[in-house]
Amino acid sequence: MFYTMIWLLMALLLALWSAAAWVMHALAQWSGLQAGGMSGLPTQLGALPAPEWLSPWLPPGAQESWTSALAAFTPMIDSMVDFAPVMLALLVPAIWLIWAIGAVLLVALGLGLTLLIRLIRTRQGATAASYQPLVRQ
């Protein structure tokens, strides 16, 4: 019964681990597809006005300084967006490599727990077999 419980638990953990890896893979693919549409993002962010409720709290000229800061970082952001497909090509295999390492560790944990239970049972069996009552009938 303990063996069944251990391996059912390991199967459940492996299923959750696989689902997490699949979700990370899907997010990586989705973000790679979205990277192409982000080429004009700094310009669009610089054109956004501050909300009405925030305007009294901002110093004068905050919108202009925000726009100039974004304009200064625009080349860096554009190069990062252009580099996204290359990073995606490295990220997807890394996700599945980490999944494989985790899966091997889960199977090793299951084997270790199985061996531990077998060792405990054989020790209990040896102890019960060596027990001799003091009074013979």
SULCORLIN-V555009 format. One line per field, one symbol per residue. ss: DSSP state (@ for helix, = for strand, . for the rest). phi: phi as a letter, one per 40 degrees, with the letter a starting at -180 (. if undefined). Layout:
# SULCORLIN-V555009
ss->???
phi->???
This chain:
# SULCORLIN-V555009
ss->.@@@@@@@@@@@@@@@@@@@@@@@@@@@@@@@@@@@@@..@@@@@@@....@@@@......@@@@@@@@@@@@@@@@@@@@@@@@@@@@@@@@@@@@@@@@@@@@@@@@@@@@@@@@@@@@@@@@@@@@@.......
phi->.ccccccccccccccccccccccccccccccccccccbcbcccccccccccdccdcccccgccccccccccccdcccccccccdcccccccccccccccccccccccccccccccccccccccccccccccbccbcb
